[in-house]
Amino acid sequence: MPTAIQHAADERASAAVRVAVKELDGAIKQLRNAVQGGTSNPDVEAALRRAMDAVEQAKPLIDALPDSKKKFGLLMFLQEHLERFQEATNGLGTSSQS
């Protein structure tokens, strides 16, 4: 039974990370569209909120994983997408100052 419980925890954490990455990528796309004038602020704000909510939901599921290798792998994957998101938001700030 513990193996089944661990597998379920792994699946929940992996699914949450996939959702978070999808939302982060969507928010990046919305930010880029906004810079080009193709997206309204409410759309961008909604995408940002969904992305941050998804990341916040994924974090405790990752932290609860007993396997440190799986935990590290999921954290690194999520971190890579968070860095891309940060670059996009930084780019948004610098492009508005030009």
Secondary structure in CASP SS format (residue, H / E / C, confidence):
PFRMAT SS
TARGET T0000
AUTHOR 0000-0000-0000
METHOD secondary structure of the structure
MODEL  1
M C 1.00
P H 1.00
T H 1.00
A H 1.00
I H 1.00
Q H 1.00
H H 1.00
A H 1.00
A H 1.00
D H 1.00
E H 1.00
R H 1.00
A H 1.00
S H 1.00
A H 1.00
A H 1.00
V H 1.00
R H 1.00
V H 1.00
A H 1.00
V H 1.00
K H 1.00
E H 1.00
L H 1.00
D H 1.00
G H 1.00
A H 1.00
I H 1.00
K H 1.00
Q H 1.00
L H 1.00
R H 1.00
N H 1.00
A H 1.00
V H 1.00
Q C 1.00
G C 1.00
G C 1.00
T C 1.00
S C 1.00
N H 1.00
P H 1.00
D H 1.00
V H 1.00
E H 1.00
A H 1.00
A H 1.00
L H 1.00
R H 1.00
R H 1.00
A H 1.00
M H 1.00
D H 1.00
A H 1.00
V H 1.00
E H 1.00
Q H 1.00
A H 1.00
K H 1.00
P H 1.00
L H 1.00
I H 1.00
D H 1.00
A C 1.00
L C 1.00
P C 1.00
D C 1.00
S H 1.00
K H 1.00
K H 1.00
K H 1.00
F H 1.00
G H 1.00
L H 1.00
L H 1.00
M H 1.00
F H 1.00
L H 1.00
Q H 1.00
E H 1.00
H H 1.00
L H 1.00
E H 1.00
R H 1.00
F H 1.00
Q H 1.00
E H 1.00
A H 1.00
T H 1.00
N H 1.00
G H 1.00
L H 1.00
G H 1.00
T H 1.00
S H 1.00
S H 1.00
Q H 1.00
S C 1.00
END
